[in-house]
Amino acid sequence: MSYYTYNDSFLWPFGTFSVIAFWVILIILMISIFSKSAKNKPQDRLQEPKKADEAMDIIRKRYAAGEINQEEFNQKKKDLET
């Protein structure tokens, strides 16, 4: 005589659902972890010198236009280099 009877057959959809739910949750978790790590790339940190270069270009243009004098230019340049 078998341990399982025909009355236990109604439980199989729940087992299938739990396996599918497990894989869906695992995939969502992995996607969220990888997307967070992709946001913290070292390339994001390399953009700071670009901003300093843009600021230096602005200071050079202001100096060339006569908006600031040489002392101010040197001080702002020194501030940006630190």
Buried (B, 14 or more C-beta within 10 A) or exposed (E): EEEEEEEEEEEEEEEEEEEEEEEEEEEEEEEEEEEEEEEEEEEEEEEEEEEEEEBBEEBEEBBEEEEBEEEEBEEBBEEEEE
